Amino acid sequence: ALDGQPLIDDESRASEGPSEPSGAGNGDGLGVVSDFVVSDFVVADFVVAEAEIDPLTMAELWLTVSDRPVVTVSTAAHHRAVVAARVAAGLRALKLVITDDHGGWGRPPRSFADVLTHAEAYWAQLADRQGGGVVEAIEVALAGGVTSVNLCKPGDLDRELFTFDGTGTLFTSGGYVALTSLGIADLAAVEELVEAGTADGVLRPRSRLEIAHLATHGLGAKVVGSGHLAGVVGLVTEPYRAERVGEVAALYTVSRFSGSGAGGLLVEGLIERARVLGLRSLFAVTVAQPAADLFVRKGFEAVPPTRLPAAKWDGYDRSRLAEVQAFWLDLNDPEF
């Protein structure tokens, strides 16, 4: 193996969306891995002796990456993470993955960490990782425009790159997901998310037409930079129009983004949309405790299912009804 060899792969991050489970991505961004084991017979395309990369080498790297799907850069082990960060920043890569034997930050590792919020804590706890190289690499990459930096164990690299859930800790500078209205180009990803939520038992089964109807009035939480869909939510109003009430429907986020604030962002966005539409109240029904806790945090009140509009229960699965928790939010409340 070539020790300390980054791999530059002209692929975008698979775990940032439901549409690329194989990890192939759409080719819409670069990923850089700080340590990747390859055959002894592989010769590095570039050798970087120092942590700094001179402009001419970076220009040559640009040309090579534009022409080839995989490029290797060899450097000394003691500053491999920093070199990988400079490569990622220099190439305007979407993501950097740093591998470290101790894995992510925290025990158990945090899924997400905003360096603007947690600076002192992660500096202190990661200061001894690779002689300070991990902290420096995170800062160099994010300051250089890399959207995210993942820290995970070498043995977990496949899971990080090729699964929805990923692993380790994902560092960002500022918000990682942004709220957006859904468009026709999002429909396939919305279908996959809703199907995943149904398979998890979190969402009730829906037809393709129902999913499309939700999407036309729905909101998405998209990963900044890649645009991959991290979560969805719909607003149902037609059955309750006379009562000026709306339903929070099909709220679901990819589990990898459970710590990113995607769920809260979606609920807050839906509350604002309901107010713009002149609704007086919103309600939600869930069988998932994390969703129930989220609704309470966002100001919803737990209520008996009988408090909800009768139309909600038309044709509803009676076996599922025994498990549901119901929540209500009055939008006329001055607090909202």
C-alpha positions, -999 to +999 in steps of 0.1 A: +000+000+000+011+036-005+010+051+029-009+084+033-022+084-003-053+105-010-077+094-036-095+120-057-126+106-072-147+125-097-179+114-081-204+131-058-213+118-023-238+090-025-251+093+011-264+128+005-294+117-013-317+088-020-311+086-057-275+073-057-274+042-034-244+028-053-222+057-045-218+066-081-233+100-078-241+123-107-205+135-114-216+169-102-188+173-077-154+161-065-147+140-035-113+137-018-103+109+006-074+116+029-061+080+031-069+052+007-052+018+005-043+007-031-021-019-047+016-019-042+019-017-080+000+016-083+023+046-090+010+079-076+001+105-102+015+133-080+039+133-051+036+162-026+066+165-003+054+194+018+020+204+032+018+233+008+010+227-029+026+251-054+003+267-080+019+249-110+013+215-094-023+225-086-028+235-123-014+202-134-038+185-110-067+203-124-059+191-159-054+155-147-086+154-127-105+168-157-092+140-179-094+110-156-119+095-132-094+086-105-062+104-095-038+096-067-016+119-047+011+105-025+025+123+005+041+117+039+018+101+065+023+129+091+007+156+070-015+136+047-048+150+061-036+186+055-024+179+020-057+162+012-075+193+026-054+216+003-061+194-027-098+195-019-098+232-015-077+238-046-100+217-067-131+232-052-142+197-041-176+191-027-164+169+001-133+157+020-131+124+039-105+122+066-098+087+079-085+082+115-083+051+136-103+068+164-132+076+140-155+105+144-158+132+171-174+121+203-184+088+220-206+079+203-196+101+173-218+130+165-234+128+131-230+165+124-209+193+138-210+230+128-175+244+133-189+278+139-209+265+169-185+238+182-151+253+175-136+252+210-150+217+218-138+199+187-104+217+188-098+205+223-110+169+217-093+164+184-061+183+191-040+151+194-053+134+162-025+129+137-004+155+155-030+182+151-034+175+114-071+165+116-081+199+131-060+218+106-073+198+077-109+205+087-102+242+090-082+244+057-109+225+037-139+244+050-122+278+048-112+269+012-148+263+001-152+225+006-189+220+016-183+192+042-155+172+058-162+137+071-141+121+098-144+083+101-124+051+107-106+037+077-126+005+079-158+025+077-149+043+044-172+021+023-201+027+046-195+065+044-192+066+006-217+040-005-247+041+020-274+066+028-266+066+065-228+072+062-207+071+094-184+092+116-189+129+119-197+154+092-182+188+098-196+219+081-193+257+084-228+270+088-260+252+078-257+219+058-292+218+045-314+245+030-352+247+026-366+247-009-399+242-028-400+209-046-399+207-084-406+181-111-369+172-111-373+162-075-402+137-079-381+106-083-361+114-052-393+122-033-408+089-043-378+070-030-378+089+003-415+082+009-410+046-001-381+044+024-403+059+051-431+035+044-406+005+045-394+019+079-430+019+092-429+056+098-451+067+069-484+051+057-485+036+022-493+060-006-499+057-043-476+074-068-504+099-075-507+107-038-469+112-036-470+135-066-498+155-050-477+159-019-447+170-039-467+197-057-474+214-024-444+202-005-410+214+007-376+197+006-345+200+026-315+199+002-278+194+010-260+227+003-236+222-026-248+189-040-286+196-040-294+161-029-327+157-011-322+151+027-359+153+036-394+161+025-427+172+039-461+179+024-490+202+033-525+188+029-554+213+029-582+202+006-601+179+030-600+206+057-605+237+036-638+247+053-621+246+086-590+265+074-568+237+088-538+220+072-521+187+078-483+181+081-479+150+059-452+126+050-425+142+071-394+121+065-356+127+065-328+104+055-314+090+088-279+102+079-292+138+084-309+132+117-286+157+134-285+183+106-317+201+115-335+190+083-366+179+101-369+211+121-362+232+090-390+214+071-416+219+099-407+255+104-410+261+066-444+244+066-457+265+095-447+297+076-463+284+044-495+277+063-496+312+077-491+327+042-521+306+031-542+320+059-547+287+077-557+290+114-543+257+125-520+228+116-521+192+128-498+162+125-501+125+131-472+102+136-462+067+149-426+077+153-414+090+186-386+112+172-412+130+150-435+133+180-407+150+200-399+173+171-435+185+169-435+193+206-402+212+202-418+232+174-448+243+195-474+216+187-496+204+215-503+167+220-540+161+216-563+131+214-569+118+178-606+128+182-595+164+183-585+163+146-609+169+117-631+138+111-620+138+075-586+127+086-598+093+095-618+085+064-604+052+051-576+053+077-560+020+086-576+010+119-546-010+131-524+020+126-548+042+144-540+024+176-504+035+174-507+072+163-499+103+183-517+135+173-505+171+175-522+205+170-508+240+165-529+271+166-514+296+141-533+325+157-513+321+188-492+354+191-461+332+197-463+320+161 
